[in-house]
Amino acid sequence: MTTHTTRSASARQRRISEQTAHVEAACRVQLRRRALWAGTGALVLVLVIAAVVLLVPRPTAAQGHQVPTEGNRQHVDQGTDVLYRNRPPSSGNHYPTPAGYGVFTRDIAGGNLVHTLEHGGIIVYYRPDLCDQACVGQLQLAYSSAPKSQRYGVVKMTLAPWLDMDQAVTAAAWGWIDGMDQPDVQRILAFYREHVDRGPEDAL
């Protein structure tokens, strides 16, 4: 009886040991699978982040440089000769009426354009002899893509022809210019965002 009982106990112990080993082996397989999935998920996440960093375009940084401001911001009668040292003008005495905002193909007096700059508007000057229809089309795209002023709810950008400058296109704010040989929509928009509504007079 004792021998039979001992054998039965040994058999049960073996079965228990085998079952325990089987369960432990299954657990190890499951842990390996979880680790594999976790590693794969982490790799996919890293790849997605890398793709976003590499493929999503970064905003263009504003360029341009300061130029000396001119005059004392006085109004002079419309039609009065006003000489500007900067080419194109970006500050100085000016006419009583701003040029307004939009895309212009006709000549606009510098005194009106400078008044627009004083109000925190952005003038994009273009030389008609260097800026052809395709060039003007890019400038129109910049205008139509520009965000509205948060203060006044309008796009405070003016596109205007101007012959007296060295480059094909020059973006101007009060005391700032950014000249370029070819139109660059993102560069113009970056300049606009940097300087709009920052003129010496807070006005439309």
SVG drawing of the C-alpha trace seen along z (x, -y; Angstrom):
<svg xmlns="http://www.w3.org/2000/svg" viewBox="-12 -121 32 123">
<polyline fill="none" stroke="black" stroke-width="0.4" points="0.0,0.0 2.8,-2.4 4.6,-1.7 1.4,-2.2 0.7,-5.5 4.2,-6.6 4.0,-5.9 0.7,-7.7 2.1,-10.7 5.2,-10.7 3.0,-10.5 0.9,-13.4 4.0,-15.4 5.3,-14.7 2.0,-15.8 2.0,-18.9 5.6,-19.7 4.9,-19.1 1.8,-21.3 3.8,-24.0 6.6,-23.8 4.0,-24.0 2.4,-27.1 5.7,-28.7 6.7,-28.0 3.4,-29.5 4.0,-32.6 7.5,-33.0 6.2,-32.8 3.5,-35.4 6.0,-37.7 8.3,-37.4 5.4,-38.3 4.4,-41.3 8.0,-42.5 8.1,-42.0 4.9,-44.0 6.1,-46.7 9.4,-47.0 7.6,-47.1 5.2,-49.7 8.0,-51.9 9.8,-51.6 6.7,-52.6 6.2,-55.6 9.8,-56.7 9.4,-56.3 6.2,-58.4 7.8,-61.1 10.8,-61.2 8.5,-61.4 6.6,-64.3 9.9,-66.1 11.3,-65.6 8.3,-65.9 6.1,-68.6 7.4,-72.0 8.7,-74.3 7.6,-77.9 10.0,-80.1 11.8,-82.5 11.5,-86.2 14.4,-87.8 15.2,-91.4 17.1,-94.1 16.5,-97.4 17.1,-100.7 17.4,-104.1 14.0,-105.8 13.6,-109.1 11.9,-112.4 9.6,-113.0 6.4,-111.3 4.8,-114.6 1.9,-114.9 2.6,-117.0 0.2,-118.1 -0.7,-115.6 1.5,-116.1 4.4,-117.7 7.8,-116.4 9.1,-114.1 12.6,-112.8 13.3,-109.4 16.9,-108.2 15.9,-104.5 15.1,-102.8 12.3,-101.9 11.0,-104.1 10.1,-102.5 9.6,-105.5 9.5,-109.3 7.1,-112.2 4.0,-111.3 0.7,-112.3 -2.4,-112.5 -4.1,-109.6 -2.8,-106.0 -2.5,-104.0 -4.9,-101.3 -4.5,-97.5 -4.7,-95.2 -3.0,-94.5 -2.2,-97.5 -0.8,-97.6 -0.9,-101.5 1.7,-103.7 1.0,-104.9 2.7,-107.9 5.4,-107.1 3.8,-109.5 0.7,-107.4 2.6,-104.1 4.7,-105.4 1.5,-106.4 0.3,-102.8 3.6,-101.6 3.2,-104.0 -0.1,-102.2 1.7,-98.9 0.9,-97.8 3.3,-95.9 4.2,-97.1 5.5,-94.6 7.1,-96.7 7.9,-95.1 9.8,-96.4 7.6,-96.0 10.7,-95.6 12.1,-92.8 8.9,-91.2 6.9,-89.6 3.3,-88.3 4.5,-85.0 6.3,-87.0 3.2,-89.2 1.2,-86.0 3.4,-84.8 3.0,-88.1 -0.8,-87.8 -0.6,-84.4 1.3,-85.8 -1.4,-88.5 -4.2,-85.9 -2.4,-83.6 -1.6,-86.3 -3.6,-86.1 -5.9,-89.0 -4.7,-91.5 -5.9,-90.3 -6.6,-93.9 -8.5,-95.1 -9.7,-91.9 -8.2,-92.8 -5.0,-91.7 -2.7,-94.7 -0.6,-94.1 -0.2,-96.3 1.4,-95.2 2.6,-98.2 4.9,-98.8 8.0,-100.7 10.9,-101.4 13.5,-103.0 15.0,-100.0 17.7,-97.5 15.9,-94.2 12.8,-92.7 10.8,-92.5 11.1,-94.2 8.9,-93.7 8.9,-96.8 7.6,-97.6 8.3,-100.8 12.1,-100.8 12.5,-97.3 13.1,-95.9 13.7,-92.5 14.8,-92.6 14.8,-89.6 15.7,-88.9 12.8,-86.4 9.5,-86.4 9.4,-84.0 5.9,-83.6 6.8,-82.0 9.5,-84.6 7.1,-87.4 4.5,-85.8 7.1,-85.4 8.0,-89.1 4.4,-90.0 3.7,-88.0 6.7,-89.5 5.9,-93.1 2.2,-93.6 0.5,-95.9 3.9,-97.0 4.1,-100.5 4.6,-103.6 0.8,-104.4 -1.8,-101.8 -4.4,-102.3 -6.1,-100.6"/>
</svg>
